[in-house]
Every structure is written in structure tokens, then in C-alpha cells.
Amino acid sequence: MAHPWHHAVSSARMHGGSPDDYLAIHRWFDESKAHHGDFRHRALRHHTAGIFECESAFGATIQNSAGRTIPTRWIAEQHVTEDLGFVPSLSQWLSAIVAEPWMMRSRPLSRELEKERAR
């Protein structure tokens, strides 16, 4: 798996400036490695919804040290594409999850609360 620094070096080559200009964005994408150490960590942010979350977190653009204004989405799409070869949708990730019985259990909480209220 690529390290955020290597993604940042790639961003600097692509857009100019220094790798430090881009490192925070690439670290943000890979923060989920702290919770799951293999490729599955990518299911949390490496998709279209993650790209929009990145833009919300960092703003629509950044200004690099060369003075260029770069759309955050370009950097985010680059990260995901470098890792996966394309930008999948969140639906594509979720559709690939194999459902386990514990995932589908739910309580009829609304009915339980209604019964309590009726007493």
C-alpha cells in the first residue's frame, strides 16, 4: 500500500509545489488504516462520497507553495485512482460487503416504545 507521503510526492509532481502542500489530504484518506490494517480500510473513504467528504473537510481548493490554486477534488481523485485504478461509488463498496446475520438484526424499537407509552 502506498504511504500518504508517496501520494503527496505524486501530487507535487502533478500540480507543482511541495509534497507538504498535499500531505494532510493524503493522510486524511488513509487515517482508517489505524482501524483496519489491510486494503479494506479503503471502504471508508476511497470512493465518490469520500471525495466529497474530503472537499468538505479541506475546502473546495488549496493554494500550494508555488501559488497555484488546486481543486481539492483533483487531489482526492488522484489518491483514490492511484490506490484503486478508478474512483468507485460508495454503492460499489457497499454492494461488495457480504451480509452476515448479525448485520441484519434489528429491534422493533418504535413498537416497543409505543407499547410503553400506551401503558
C-alpha positions in Angstrom: 0.0 0.0 0.0 1.2 3.5 -0.8 2.2 5.7 2.1 0.5 9.2 2.2 3.9 10.7 1.6 4.2 9.0 -1.8 0.8 10.2 -2.8 1.9 13.7 -1.8 5.1 13.5 -3.9 2.9 12.4 -6.8 0.6 15.4 -6.2 3.6 17.8 -6.2 4.8 16.4 -9.5 1.4 16.7 -11.0 0.4 20.2 -9.6 3.6 21.8 -8.5 4.6 23.0 -5.1 5.9 20.8 -2.3 4.7 17.4 -1.1 3.9 19.1 2.2 1.2 21.1 0.4 -0.8 17.9 -0.1 0.2 15.6 2.8 -2.7 16.5 5.1 -5.2 15.4 2.4 -3.5 12.1 1.7 -3.2 11.4 5.4 -6.9 12.0 5.8 -7.7 9.4 3.2 -5.5 6.8 5.0 -6.5 7.6 8.6 -8.7 4.5 8.5 -5.5 2.3 8.4 -5.4 2.9 12.2 -8.6 0.8 12.5 -8.1 -1.8 9.8 -4.6 -2.5 8.5 -5.3 -4.0 5.1 -6.9 -2.8 1.9 -10.4 -2.9 3.4 -9.7 0.4 5.3 -10.3 2.0 1.9 -14.0 1.2 2.1 -14.4 4.1 4.5 -13.1 7.0 2.2 -11.8 5.7 -1.1 -15.0 6.4 -3.1 -17.1 9.2 -4.5 -18.7 10.0 -1.2 -15.2 10.1 0.4 -14.1 12.6 -2.2 -17.0 14.9 -1.3 -16.2 14.5 2.4 -12.6 15.5 1.7 -13.7 18.6 -0.1 -15.9 19.5 2.9 -13.1 18.9 5.3 -10.4 20.8 3.3 -12.4 23.3 1.3 -13.0 23.4 -2.5 -9.4 24.4 -3.2 -6.0 24.7 -1.7 -3.2 27.0 -2.6 0.1 25.2 -3.0 3.5 26.7 -2.1 4.0 27.6 -5.8 1.0 29.9 -5.6 -1.3 27.7 -7.7 -4.9 27.2 -6.6 -5.7 23.5 -6.9 -9.2 21.9 -6.6 -9.2 19.6 -3.6 -11.3 17.2 -5.6 -8.4 16.7 -8.1 -6.1 15.7 -5.2 -8.7 13.4 -3.7 -9.5 11.7 -7.1 -5.8 11.3 -7.7 -5.3 9.5 -4.3 -8.2 7.1 -4.9 -7.2 6.4 -8.6 -3.6 5.7 -7.6 -4.8 3.2 -5.0 -7.7 1.5 -6.9 -7.2 2.4 -10.6 -10.5 4.3 -10.7 -13.0 6.1 -8.4 -15.7 3.7 -7.3 -19.0 4.9 -5.9 -19.9 4.2 -2.3 -22.6 1.8 -3.6 -19.9 -0.3 -5.3 -18.1 -0.7 -2.0 -21.3 -1.4 0.0 -22.5 -3.9 -2.6 -19.3 -5.9 -2.2 -19.9 -6.5 1.5 -21.2 -9.9 2.3 -24.1 -9.7 4.6 -23.8 -11.6 7.9 -26.8 -12.4 10.1 -25.7 -10.1 12.9 -25.7 -7.2 10.4 -29.4 -7.6 9.7 -30.7 -7.9 13.3 -32.8 -5.1 14.5 -35.2 -4.4 17.3 -38.7 -3.1 16.7 -37.8 -0.2 18.9 -40.6 2.0 17.7 -43.2 -0.6 18.6 -41.6 -1.3 22.0 -41.7 2.4 22.8 -45.3 2.7 21.7 -46.3 -0.2 24.0 -44.6 1.5 26.9 -46.3 4.8 26.1 -49.7 3.1 25.9 -49.4 1.8 29.5 
